[in-house]
């Protein structure tokens, strides 16, 4: 799954799993564990170009684990046009 968002937007990523016993959650960004992000919802208040990449949610319990991932592309608006990340980094 790929999602495109505009720089500065608020982003809520939701992950849910039905399991017994109830699962625990862990979020990763570009294969790096996001410390203290262990809720089913990951909230980014103001998305910036460096937050573009692959997010993964892992749900696990004593019986196993499952995961889902999505790619996030960040675009920025400049004079009414939307540009992808390489332009966002250089806008003034």
N, C-alpha and C positions, 0 to 999 in steps of 0.2 A: 504494500500500500504506500502511495506517495501523497503527501499533502503539501500544498503551497500556502504560505502565510506571508503577510506583509510585516516588515520591520516595525516594531513598536506595539504590535497586537498582543493581547493576552491569549495564552494558549492553555487549554485544559486537555490533557491526554488521559483517557479513561481506559482502564483495564479491569475486567471482571472475570472471575472463574467460579464455577460451581463445583464444590468438592466437599467431601466429608472424610476427615475433619477439614474445617475451614483453612484455606491456604494463607500463606504469607506472601508478600509481594516484594520484588526488588526491581528497580529501574536501572537501565544501563544506557549510556550515550557513547556511540562509536566504540563499543566493546569495553568501556570503562564503567565500573560500578559507580553509580551516583550515591554517595554516602548519605545516609539519613533519608533517602527517598524510598520508603517502604510502605506507602499507601497505594490503594488502587488508582488514585488520581495523581498525576504529576502536573503541577501548575507552574507555568512560567509567566510572570506578570507582564513583562515587556520583552518580547522576543527580539534578539539581536542577530546579526549575520553569523556570528560565531556559534550560534545554537543550531544551525542547519546541520543535518547529518542523520544518522540512523539511531532511533530510540527503540529499546527493547524492554518489554515488561515480562518478568518471569514470575509465575505463580507456582508455589510448591507446598507440599505437605509430606507427611511420612510415606505416602503411597506413590509419590513421584512428582514430576513437574511438567509444566507446559509453558510455552512462551509465544509471544506475538511481537512482530517488529514493524516499524514504519519508517519511511524516509521523509524527512522534513526539509523542504526547500524554502529559503527565506528570500523574499524579494523586497526591494525598496522602491519608493515612489520619488521621482525627481522631475519636477516641472510637468506633472500630469502623466508621466510615463512610468511604467513599472519595469525595473531592471533586476536581474538576478544578482547573486551574492558578490561577484567580482566588481560590480559597479557600486554596490552599497559600501564597500570598504573604502572607496575613494571619493565619495560624495562630500561636498562641503556645505 
